[in-house]
Amino acid sequence: MKQVAAAIIFNKGKILVTRRAPGEKLAGYWEFPGGKLEGNETPQECIVRELREELGLHATAGAVIASSVYEYTGGAIELLAVECAVQNYEIGLTVHDAYEYIQPEALLDLRLAPADIDIAKKIVKRPSLATDSS
């Protein structure tokens, strides 16, 4: 099973979500940004690397605050939600075509990537899972 890290980033009470660009896997779906763990990476090392590569964000990774397992047609993944603080909020998009900071309770109104839905439900149910990094 592949492990994938997802960044949980709050800014002024809102949470960051990104939309997959046309031509990418799951194009048009919103997600918590992140990616697959490589080699012997920890979820924290992975999310710092992915945020830098995909969004140009410089981040500090904290604890894994939630996880979910989802079976895609290409295989199962374990999504690890990592609490993150960023030093900059200027985002450059590469594999995404949009980003937004939204109220946590609005997460489930989005067309979320299937693996992200359980994480979003946990955040909506208990927003204290993540801290505000503003």
HELIX and SHEET records of a PDB file:
HELIX    1   1 PRO A   43  LEU A   55  1                                  13    
HELIX    2   2 PRO A  104  ASP A  109  5                                   6    
HELIX    3   3 PRO A  114  LYS A  125  1                                  12    
HELIX    4   4 PRO A  127  LEU A  129  5                                   3    
SHEET    1   A 4 TRP A  30  GLU A  31  0                                        
SHEET    2   A 4 LYS A  14  ARG A  20 -1                                        
SHEET    3   A 4 LYS A   2  ASN A  11 -1                                        
SHEET    4   A 4 GLY A  34  LYS A  36 -1                                        
SHEET    1   B 5 TRP A  30  GLU A  31  0                                        
SHEET    2   B 5 LYS A  14  ARG A  20 -1                                        
SHEET    3   B 5 LYS A   2  ASN A  11 -1                                        
SHEET    4   B 5 GLY A  75  VAL A  86  1                                        
SHEET    5   B 5 ALA A  59  TYR A  72 -1                                        
SHEET    1   C 3 TRP A  30  GLU A  31  0                                        
SHEET    2   C 3 LYS A  14  ARG A  20 -1                                        
SHEET    3   C 3 HIS A  96  ILE A 102 -1                                        
END                                                                             
